[in-house]
Amino acid sequence: MANTEKLVIKAINRPHGADEEKLLEWFCAVFDLSGSGNLEPEILKEIAGSSINGIGVTSMELKEKLETPRSTVIYHLNRFIYSGIVIRKGRRYYLRSNDMASTMEELQSEILHEFNRLIDFAQRLDQMIEEDMHGRREKRRR
């Protein structure tokens, strides 16, 4: 995972029988990308649609399509980038992979990789602490 990515995942029950709009809102909420309005799901839908078609989308296109100030669009795009879901190539924004499923699989792979690194660290730390504690016991015995 890049140093600039931060992944927050909330355990939120998926809505049953929900339409596309509710599922997009749920997805954004799970990744802690929901704001006060309904802008994030719309941005995600536009990015996902343009990514599947391989063309990406610009902030200006989103500004016009969503009738939202460009600064607001860019703010939300940066949040999607920071979460690791979206990437920027030139002036265009894309899902990190061709589609949502592949994007989630890539994030899962990176999360597992990072957790494996954390487990390695934790094992080394446990060993260091154990050796330190053993050394302290030996000192006390003398």
N, C-alpha and C positions, 0 to 999 in steps of 0.2 A: 504494500500500500504506500502511496506517495506520502511524503511528509505533510502535505497540505490537505489530506483527506481526513475527515472525521466522520465516522459512521455511528449514528445513533439509531437504535432500533427500539421502538416501544412495543410492548405486548398489548395489542389492541384487537379485540375480537373482530373478525371479518364480518361485515354485514351480510345476512342471509338474503338471498334472492335480490340482491341490489343491482341497480342498473349501472351502466358504465360510469356515470358521474359520481355515484356514491362509492364505487370501487376505487376510482382515482382519488377521491377525497380520503378514503381509508388508507390507501397506499402512501399518500403524502403525510398523513398523520403518523403512520408507523415509522417513517423516516424522519419525523419531527420537522417536516417542511411546511406544515400548515401555518398559515397566517390568519389574520382577522377576516380576510375575504375568501373568495373562491378562485383566486388567480393561479395558485400553484398547480391545481389539477389541470387547468386549461393550458398552462405553459407545458406541463409534462405531456399532455396529449398531443400538442403541436410538435414537440421535440420528437416524441416516439413515432408519430406519423411520418415526419420528414426523415427520420433516421431509417425507418423501414424502407423508404423509397431511395435512400442513399444520398439525399440532397442536403440534409441539415436545414437549419433555419437561422436567420440573423435576428439580432435584437430589434432592428427596424421592422422586420416582417412581423414579429410578435407584437411590437408596439401598435402597428396598424391593425392587425387582426383582432387584438384584444382591447383596442382603444384605451390604452394605458400609457402613462408617461414612460418614456424610454428608461429613465433612471430607475423607476420601479421594476421594470422588466429586467434590467441588468442586475439589480439587487437580488432578485429571485434566481436568475440564472447563476449568479455566483454561489448562492446557497446550494443549488443542485450540483454545481461543480465541486464545491467543498465536501459534499456528501459522497462524492465518487460516482454518482449516477450519470452525470453529464460531463462531456468533454468539449473543449473548444478547439476547432481547427480553423485557423485564420479568423474570419469574421463569422463563421458558422458554428452552430451548436448542435451536438449529436448526443444520442445515448452513447455510453462508453462502448457498447457493442451494437450489433445490427438491430436487435430487438430487446424487449424487456426481459424475456426469459434468459437470453444469453447474458444480458447485463447483470441479472441477479446471480447467475452461475459464476461470472467473473468475480463479483463481490464476495460470494461465498468462498471461492478458492483463495482469494486474498485474505479473508478473515481467518480461514483455517491455517494458512501459512503463518500469519501473525501470531495466532494462538500457539502453534507449534514452537515458534521462537520464544514465546512467553513461558511455555512449559520447560523448554531447555534452560532458560534463565532461572526459573523457579527451582529446578533440580540442582543447578550449580549453587544457587543461594542456600538451599537447604544443606547441601554438602559443606559449604563454607561455615555456616552457622554451627553445624554439628561438630566440625573440626575445631572451631573456636570454643565451643562449650567443652569439648573434650580437653583442649589445652588448658582451660580455666580449672577444670577438675584436677588435672595433673599438677598444676601450680599449688592448689590448696593442699594436696596430699604431701607435698614437700615441706 
